Amino acid sequence: MAIVSLTGIIVTQSYWVRRAYSMQEKEFNDRVSIAMSSVVQRIMALNEDSSIVEPVEQVSSSFFVANINDTLHPYLLETLLREEFQASNLQEDFEYGIYDCFNDSIVFGGKVNFEDEIVHAEQADVSIQKKFDKDGHYFGIYFPSKTGIIVRQMDFWLFSSFVILVIVIFFAYTIYIILKQKRLSEVKTDFINNMTHELKTPISTIGVSAGVLLKDNIVEDPERLHRYAQIIENENNRLKTQVDKVLQLASLSPDKVDIKSERLDMQDIVSKACSTYGVKVGEKGGTLSMAQVSDPLMVRGDRVHITNIVYNLLDNACKYAEGAPAIDVSLTAQQGWVVLSVQDHGIGIDKKHQSNIFEKFYRVPTGNVHNVKGFGLGLYYVYTIVRAHQGKIELESTPGKGSTFKVFLKREQHEQ
C-alpha cells in the first residue's frame, strides 16, 4: 500500500509539474507575443503604415516571427525590443534576425544581453533559421535558453518535487533496511537451527553415556565403563571443535588474517589435497579427477590457508553431490592469474542465492531439512582468505546441474 501510495504521489506530482511548466510556457509565449506586437505597432506608427492583422507568429517553441511592411534598421529594432521586453518583465537574453524579402534571406543577426544596457546592434552569428517560406519583411526572435528560463520560474514546483524525491529515497532506503534485516533474521534463524542440529547429536550421546555411567553395576564391568567414558571424551572433543570453529571463523575478516607469505607451487598443493580427499570421495563411491599441467604455477601466499581453501571447496563439492560425488579439479594460468577450478555435478545453487553464498553464516534455505551439516562458514572462510591474498572468487551454478567455483590468485611475475 505504501508503494502504491508513493507511486500515486509521484504520478500526481509529475502531472502537476507538467501542467505548471505548460502554464509558465504559455505565459512566457503570451508576454513575448504582446511585447513583439507592441514593437510592430510602434514601427508601423513611425513608418505611418497601416497596422497588420496578427503580426506575430510562433514558429517553434523558442522562435517567434513578426511581420512588418518595410525594411528595418537593426539599432531601432534592438532599442524597441529592449524597451518592450523590459516593460513586459522579460529581461532574458535573446537573439534576433531581420529578414529581407528582396534577397530572400536574413540580412542581419544580433544578440541582446540585458546585463549590458548599451544598445550595440552588432552583427553576430545567431541560431535562428536563415530562410522561411514567407513573403514580405519580418524579424525573428529566438530564445536559446527558454527551457532554463521557465524552469527557474517554477521554484515552488521544483522545491516540492525535491521534497517528494527525498521522501521516495528515504522510503526506498527504509524498505532496503527492512529487507536486509529480514534476510539477516532468516540467516540468524537458519544458523541457530543448524547449530542446534549439529550440537544435538553429541549432547544426546554424552547424556546417554553419562546415564550408563551412573548405574550402580557399571563398576563391575571396567571395559564397558572405559568404552562409555571414551565416548564422552570423544563427543566432548567434537563439541569443543565445533564451538572453536564457529568462534574462530565468526571473527575472521580479510584485515585480520595473519598471512605468512611464501612462494608456493599450486600444482603440488592441489595434487596433495586431491590425493588425500580422494579417499573420502572413494568411500562414497564417487570420483575426483584433476587435470595435470606441464608448467609449474607459482603463487605467493600462506600455505596453510591456501591448502584449507582447496579442502573447503572439495568438501563443499562432496557434501552437495546428489548420489555418488563426481568432482573435477583443474589449474590454469590466465593473464597473470593462477585459476583453481572445482566443479561438481550436484544440486547447484539458485541464482537468487548466489550473491549471498559467501556471506558469514549464510546457507541456502532448506526449511527444517538439515541433511547437510555445516554452519555457513566454509565459503565465507574461502572468500575471506582469497580476499586477504588480493585474489578473487567466482561462482557458476545451475540448479540440478552442479556448481563451479573458480579461485583466482596472483601468479608470480617472473614465472609468467
C-alpha positions in Angstrom: 0.0 0.0 0.0 2.9 2.4 0.8 4.4 1.7 -2.6 1.1 2.2 -4.4 0.6 5.5 -2.4 4.0 6.8 -3.3 3.6 5.8 -6.9 0.3 7.8 -6.9 2.0 10.8 -5.4 4.8 10.7 -7.9 2.4 10.4 -10.8 0.3 13.2 -9.5 3.3 15.4 -8.9 4.7 14.7 -12.4 1.3 15.6 -13.9 1.1 18.9 -12.0 4.7 19.8 -12.8 4.0 19.3 -16.5 0.9 21.4 -16.1 2.8 24.1 -14.3 5.5 24.0 -17.0 2.9 24.3 -19.7 1.2 27.3 -17.9 4.5 29.0 -17.4 5.4 28.4 -21.0 2.1 29.8 -22.2 2.5 32.8 -20.0 6.0 33.4 -21.4 4.8 33.0 -25.0 2.0 35.4 -24.4 4.3 38.0 -23.0 6.7 37.6 -25.9 3.9 37.9 -28.4 2.5 41.0 -26.7 5.9 42.7 -26.5 6.6 41.9 -30.2 3.2 43.1 -31.2 3.9 46.4 -29.4 7.2 46.7 -31.3 5.4 46.1 -34.6 2.8 48.8 -33.7 5.5 51.3 -32.9 7.3 50.6 -36.1 4.1 51.0 -38.1 3.5 54.3 -36.3 7.0 55.5 -37.1 6.6 54.5 -40.8 3.0 55.8 -40.9 1.9 52.4 -42.2 -1.4 50.6 -41.5 -1.5 48.0 -38.8 -1.1 44.3 -39.5 -3.6 41.7 -38.5 -2.0 39.1 -36.3 1.6 40.5 -36.7 3.3 37.9 -34.5 3.6 34.1 -35.2 5.2 31.5 -33.1 7.2 29.3 -35.5 8.6 26.9 -32.8 8.8 26.6 -29.1 11.6 29.2 -28.8 11.3 31.1 -32.1 8.8 34.0 -32.8 8.4 35.9 -36.1 6.8 39.4 -36.5 5.6 40.8 -39.9 6.4 44.4 -41.0 5.8 46.3 -44.2 9.2 47.8 -44.8 12.9 47.4 -44.2 14.1 47.9 -40.6 17.3 49.3 -39.1 18.9 47.0 -36.5 19.6 49.7 -34.0 15.9 50.8 -34.0 14.7 47.2 -33.7 17.0 46.3 -30.8 16.1 49.5 -29.0 12.4 48.9 -29.3 12.8 45.2 -28.3 14.7 46.1 -25.2 12.1 48.7 -24.1 9.1 46.4 -24.8 10.6 43.3 -23.3 11.6 45.2 -20.1 8.0 46.6 -19.9 6.7 43.0 -20.1 9.2 41.9 -17.4 11.1 39.8 -20.0 14.7 40.5 -19.3 16.0 37.3 -20.8 18.9 37.2 -23.3 17.7 36.5 -26.9 18.9 36.5 -30.5 17.1 38.4 -33.3 17.3 38.5 -37.1 15.9 40.8 -39.7 14.6 39.2 -42.9 14.5 41.0 -46.3 12.2 39.7 -49.0 14.3 41.2 -51.8 17.2 38.8 -51.3 15.2 36.1 -49.6 17.4 35.8 -46.5 18.2 37.2 -43.1 20.3 40.3 -43.7 21.2 41.0 -40.1 21.5 38.9 -36.9 22.3 40.1 -33.5 22.3 39.1 -29.8 20.9 41.0 -26.8 22.3 40.7 -23.3 20.2 42.6 -20.7 23.2 42.9 -18.4 24.7 45.3 -20.9 22.4 48.3 -21.0 24.0 49.8 -24.1 22.4 49.1 -27.5 25.1 47.8 -29.8 23.2 46.4 -32.8 26.3 44.5 -33.9 26.3 41.7 -36.4 26.7 38.2 -34.7 26.2 34.6 -35.6 22.8 33.5 -34.5 21.0 30.2 -34.1 17.8 31.2 -35.9 16.9 29.8 -39.3 18.3 31.6 -42.4 15.2 31.4 -44.6 11.4 31.0 -44.3 8.6 30.3 -46.6 7.1 33.7 -46.2 6.6 36.9 -48.2 7.4 40.4 -47.2 9.7 41.8 -44.5 9.8 40.4 -41.0 12.1 40.0 -38.0 12.5 37.0 -35.7 13.3 36.5 -32.0 15.0 33.3 -30.7 15.4 32.4 -27.0 18.3 29.8 -26.8 17.7 29.1 -23.1 14.0 29.2 -22.9 13.6 25.9 -21.1 16.0 27.1 -18.3 14.1 30.4 -18.1 10.8 28.6 -17.5 12.3 26.1 -15.1 13.8 29.0 -13.0 10.3 30.4 -12.7 9.0 27.1 -11.2 10.8 27.4 -7.9 7.8 26.2 -5.8 7.2 23.1 -8.0 10.9 22.3 -8.1 11.1 22.6 -4.3 8.0 20.3 -3.8 9.4 17.8 -6.3 12.7 17.8 -4.4 10.9 17.1 -1.1 8.9 14.2 -2.7 12.2 12.9 -4.2 13.8 12.9 -0.7 10.7 11.1 0.7 10.9 8.5 -2.0 14.7 8.0 -1.4 14.1 7.7 2.3 11.3 5.3 1.8 13.4 3.1 -0.6 16.2 3.1 1.9 13.8 2.1 4.6 12.5 -0.8 2.5 16.1 -1.8 1.8 16.9 -1.8 5.5 13.7 -3.8 6.3 14.5 -6.4 3.7 18.1 -6.6 4.8 17.1 -7.0 8.4 14.6 -9.7 7.3 17.3 -11.5 5.5 19.7 -11.3 8.4 16.9 -12.6 10.7 16.5 -15.5 8.3 20.2 -16.2 8.3 20.3 -16.0 12.1 17.3 -18.4 12.4 18.9 -20.8 9.9 22.2 -20.6 11.7 20.6 -21.4 15.1 18.7 -24.3 13.5 21.9 -25.6 12.0 23.8 -25.1 15.3 21.1 -26.9 17.3 21.2 -29.8 14.8 25.0 -30.0 14.9 25.2 -29.9 18.7 22.2 -32.1 19.5 23.8 -35.4 18.5 26.9 -35.1 20.6 24.9 -33.8 23.6 22.5 -36.6 23.3 25.3 -39.1 23.1 27.0 -37.7 26.1 23.7 -37.8 28.0 23.1 -41.4 27.2 26.7 -42.3 28.1 26.5 -40.4 31.4 23.3 -42.2 32.2 25.0 -45.6 31.7 28.0 -44.5 33.9 25.6 -43.5 36.7 24.3 -47.1 37.0 25.5 -48.9 40.2 26.7 -52.0 38.4 28.9 -50.2 35.9 31.9 -50.6 38.1 31.6 -54.3 37.7 32.3 -54.0 34.0 35.5 -52.0 33.6 35.6 -52.5 29.8 32.1 -51.1 29.4 32.9 -48.3 31.8 36.0 -47.4 29.8 34.1 -47.5 26.5 31.4 -45.1 27.6 34.0 -42.8 29.2 35.8 -42.8 25.9 32.6 -41.9 24.1 32.0 -39.0 26.4 35.5 -37.7 25.8 35.2 -38.1 22.0 31.9 -36.3 21.9 33.2 -33.6 24.2 36.2 -33.0 21.9 33.8 -32.9 19.0 31.7 -30.3 20.7 34.8 -28.3 21.5 36.0 -28.4 17.9 32.6 -27.2 16.6 32.5 -24.3 19.1 36.1 -23.3 18.4 35.4 -23.4 14.6 32.4 -21.2 14.9 34.2 -18.7 17.2 37.3 -18.5 15.0 35.5 -18.1 11.7 32.9 -15.8 13.1 35.6 -13.3 14.0 37.6 -13.8 10.7 37.9 -10.8 8.3 40.3 -10.0 5.4 42.0 -7.3 7.5 42.7 -9.6 10.5 44.1 -12.7 8.7 47.7 -13.5 9.6 49.3 -14.3 6.3 52.7 -16.0 6.3 53.7 -15.3 2.7 55.9 -17.7 0.9 56.4 -19.0 -2.7 54.0 -21.9 -3.3 53.6 -24.4 -6.1 49.8 -24.6 -6.6 50.2 -27.9 -8.5 51.8 -29.5 -5.5 49.3 -28.2 -3.0 46.2 -29.1 -5.1 47.6 -32.6 -6.0 48.2 -33.5 -2.4 44.8 -32.2 -1.3 43.0 -34.2 -4.1 45.0 -37.3 -3.2 44.0 -37.0 0.5 40.4 -36.1 -0.1 40.0 -38.6 -2.9 39.9 -41.3 -0.3 36.8 -39.8 1.3 35.2 -39.4 -2.1 36.0 -43.0 -3.0 34.3 -44.2 0.2 31.1 -42.7 -1.1 31.5 -44.4 -4.5 32.4 -41.1 -6.2 35.3 -39.9 -8.4 37.7 -37.0 -8.0 39.8 -36.2 -11.1 42.5 -33.5 -11.6 43.8 -32.2 -14.9 47.6 -32.2 -14.9 49.6 -29.2 -16.0 53.0 -29.2 -17.6 54.4 -25.9 -16.3 54.7 -25.0 -12.6 52.1 -22.5 -11.4 53.6 -20.5 -8.6 51.8 -18.1 -6.3 52.8 -16.2 -3.1 50.7 -16.8 0.0 50.1 -18.7 3.2 50.5 -22.5 2.7 48.0 -23.5 5.5 45.3 -21.1 4.4 45.6 -21.9 0.7 45.5 -25.6 1.5 42.4 -25.0 3.6 40.8 -23.2 0.6 41.3 -26.3 -1.6 39.9 -28.7 1.2 36.9 -26.4 1.8 36.0 -26.4 -1.9 36.4 -30.1 -2.2 34.4 -30.7 0.9 31.6 -28.4 -0.3 31.5 -30.2 -3.7 31.3 -33.6 -1.9 28.6 -32.5 0.6 26.2 -31.1 -2.0 26.5 -34.0 -4.5 23.4 -36.0 -5.5 24.3 -39.6 -5.0 28.0 -40.5 -5.7 30.0 -37.3 -5.9 31.8 -36.5 -9.2 34.4 -33.7 -8.8 36.6 -32.2 -11.5 39.6 -30.1 -10.4 41.8 -28.0 -12.7 44.6 -25.5 -12.6 45.2 -23.0 -15.4 47.1 -19.7 -16.0 45.1 -16.7 -17.2 46.5 -13.2 -17.7 48.6 -13.1 -14.6 46.4 -15.3 -12.5 46.6 -18.9 -11.4 43.0 -20.2 -11.6 41.8 -23.1 -9.4 38.6 -24.5 -10.7 36.5 -27.0 -8.6 33.5 -28.4 -10.4 30.8 -30.7 -9.1 27.7 -32.2 -10.6 25.5 -31.8 -7.6 22.3 -29.9 -6.7 23.5 -26.5 -7.8 22.6 -23.1 -6.4 19.7 -21.0 -7.5 20.6 -17.6 -9.0 18.8 -15.6 -6.2 21.1 -17.1 -3.6 24.4 -16.8 -5.5 25.1 -13.2 -4.4 24.8 -14.2 -0.7 26.6 -17.5 -0.8 29.9 -16.1 0.5 28.3 -14.2 3.5 29.0 -15.2 7.0 26.6 -17.9 8.4 24.6 -17.9 5.1 23.3 -21.2 3.8 20.7 -21.8 1.1 17.4 -22.1 3.0 16.2 -25.7 3.2 13.4 -25.2 5.8 13.6 -27.8 8.6 15.6 -30.2 6.5 19.2 -30.5 7.7 20.6 -33.2 5.6 23.9 -31.3 5.0 26.0 -30.4 8.0 27.6 -27.0 8.5 27.2 -23.5 9.8 27.5 -21.5 6.6 31.2 -20.6 7.3 33.1 -22.7 4.8 32.6 -20.5 1.8 32.9 -17.4 3.9 36.3 -18.6 5.0 37.3 -19.3 1.4 36.1 -15.8 0.3 37.9 -14.1 3.2 41.3 -15.9 2.6 41.1 -15.2 -1.1 40.5 -11.5 -0.5 43.3 -11.5 2.0 45.6 -12.7 -0.8 44.3 -9.9 -3.2 42.6 -12.6 -5.2 39.0 -13.1 -6.3 36.5 -15.9 -6.5 33.7 -16.6 -9.0 30.7 -18.9 -9.0 29.0 -20.5 -11.9 26.0 -22.7 -10.9 22.9 -24.1 -12.4 20.2 -25.8 -10.2 20.2 -29.5 -10.8 23.4 -29.5 -12.8 26.1 -28.5 -10.3 28.4 -25.7 -9.5 31.9 -24.5 -10.4 34.0 -22.4 -8.1 36.9 -20.5 -9.6 39.6 -19.1 -7.3 42.0 -16.5 -8.9 45.4 -16.0 -7.2 48.1 -13.7 -8.5 50.8 -15.6 -10.3 54.4 -14.9 -9.5 55.6 -12.3 -12.1 58.8 -13.9 -13.1 57.0 -17.2 -13.7 54.7 -15.8 -16.4 
